[in-house]
Amino acid sequence: MEQKKFYEQPFNDKQFKSERNRIPSLYTLRDGTVIAGADMRYGHGSDSPNNIDIAIALSKDGYTDWDYVMVNHFDDYADTVTEKESASFIDSILVQSETGRIFLLADAYPAGGGYLQSKVGTGYAEINGKKRMLLTTGKHADKLNSFGYYVGDFDGYKAPVLTRKASEATGYSIDRSFRLYKNGEPIYCQQRGSEGVSVQQNVFYAEAELKCYRTTYLWLKYSDDNGKTWSEPEIITPMVKNESEGFLGAGPGRGMAIRHNGKERILFCVYDNDGLFKDPIFENASVIYSDDNGKTWHRSNKIRIRRGLKKTSEAQLVKIESGDYKALRIYARNLSNYIAYADSTDGGETWTTFRADRGLEGTRNCMVSLIDTSKKIDGKQVIICSQGGNIKERADGILRVGVTEENGKVNWISNYHHKKGFFAYSCLTELPDGNFAVYYEDEPAHITYMVFSVSDTGEISEVNGENPEFTGTVATNNSLSTRLKFALGLM
């Protein structure tokens, strides 16, 4: 009998004073270290606008001895309070390049910002041939006509703040973390939610003397020492966001690194709500990519969708490699009862139209996770999927095993219902020993880690403890109207 392995949860309750965690990301590094990322949500489980930071946990093998690092943190509010005027981070994505560099992409919001509060535009303007962050001294950080200042070129660690009209010095400057200085000295404000604590002003804070535009910022950091320390951030929004878009944010979970045209290409999934006010449910997934190890970024086409899906948003990437069929595949959340997918044969620059995978029926409108693996079944590539199995609500966690056929189609050969009741976001990774881990929301604002194995016939077993019997029911919808929509190509 195979000896059972013990594993520990990546984050304990109240890690970093956070009582609520959401939005799992999970990735296995080249040396076998496993990174688990999550939103640290203080006293609440709600999305932005709220007091949210992002931390990671690190284990050498994905089983025990987790260490912790706070990667993205705003300190305008104490880490004990919930407040909708807080600046915040949300929705992390992890990936590692072949150089060993780890990237973490997330959404950053100024005070009071969130998905619905994100104003149209990038918050940048082209000045002297370069896109530059705009700032305002006013209280209305959502009205671009009040933005009379911009951030100049960095000279080492700081950049001057200049007038937009005449490019004159103001005496203000910012550092690479967007903290404010006046006449070369840091300037401070009272930390809300605490007594007698002062923090350095940041253009993302409500109390700052200069503020950035209230929209979504794609905030990128990297680590060159396996996640122990992290770089100063770079905002890549002006490289990839259209001025017509309000929200453009990260599709949380995992990024991907591939070889394309002799170079490494790093890819992240993103989505926007351009057209939100024309259709309240409209969102559209796309991909951003870099061919120079994260220095510059480009964006794919907005991936078209079949009518029955209604929208696509939070998405994940896999590599499909079967016989002569080789492609990137993107799987996305949508409003049908099936996960949607599309393929790219040019490294993620252009994509086929999203369609539904009828083998992946389950919870609609919720993040899903899929990974390609090193495992083979009968010589065929194995894909693993994690999703909720209940089409009526976020519930009933399912792990699915698929094998890739020569035409690129994935044949889903087995299901394992591991969680009855509430089940929402999840993220998968392959561990160094050939087992797999899933990091999933098992309660509102709580994440659980589970290790499992896949046999040579596709059977899934939990590595630690008895396999729990699933006693719930997974709703299905195979009505005539649904079958007809597929026959007509509408889903």
Number of C-alpha atoms within 10 A of each C-alpha: 3 5 7 11 11 11 16 16 18 27 23 14 14 14 14 18 15 20 18 22 32 27 27 28 30 28 27 24 22 14 11 16 18 27 26 26 32 28 26 31 31 24 20 19 20 18 19 27 24 28 33 33 26 25 20 27 22 25 19 17 19 30 21 14 15 20 14 20 16 16 21 25 16 21 19 27 23 19 22 17 18 20 21 16 20 27 29 32 30 29 25 29 28 24 25 24 18 14 10 15 17 20 24 27 28 25 27 27 30 28 28 23 26 25 19 14 17 23 23 20 22 27 25 20 17 11 13 8 7 11 17 18 21 26 26 23 16 15 14 15 26 21 13 19 9 16 23 15 25 25 23 22 12 13 9 8 10 20 20 23 26 21 18 16 9 8 15 12 13 13 13 20 24 24 18 16 15 20 20 27 22 15 10 13 11 16 18 18 17 16 18 20 15 13 9 8 12 15 17 17 26 28 23 26 26 21 19 23 20 25 28 29 30 26 27 31 26 22 22 22 18 23 18 15 11 19 22 15 12 19 14 16 18 18 18 18 21 20 14 19 22 16 15 13 19 24 27 29 27 29 28 32 34 29 28 20 18 16 12 13 9 7 11 17 21 26 24 27 29 24 22 25 25 19 15 15 9 8 11 9 14 18 20 22 30 27 27 22 24 17 19 12 19 19 9 12 18 15 20 18 14 17 19 17 23 16 14 18 21 16 23 29 26 27 31 28 26 21 19 23 19 19 13 9 14 16 19 19 23 25 28 30 26 30 19 22 27 24 29 27 22 22 24 18 14 12 20 26 16 18 23 16 15 25 23 25 17 15 14 18 23 29 30 23 22 22 26 27 29 27 19 22 16 10 17 16 15 9 10 16 22 25 23 23 22 27 30 30 29 25 20 13 18 22 23 27 28 20 22 21 22 22 25 23 17 16 12 18 14 19 14 19 13 15 17 18 23 17 21 21 17 16 25 27 24 30 29 29 26 25 21 17 9 12 18 20 23 22 27 27 23 22 15 14 18 18 25 18 22 18 23 18 17 19 12 11 12 19 14 20 18 20 21 14 10 9 14 12 11 13 10 13 12 19 15 13 12 12 8 8 10 15 13 13 13 15 10 8 13 15 24
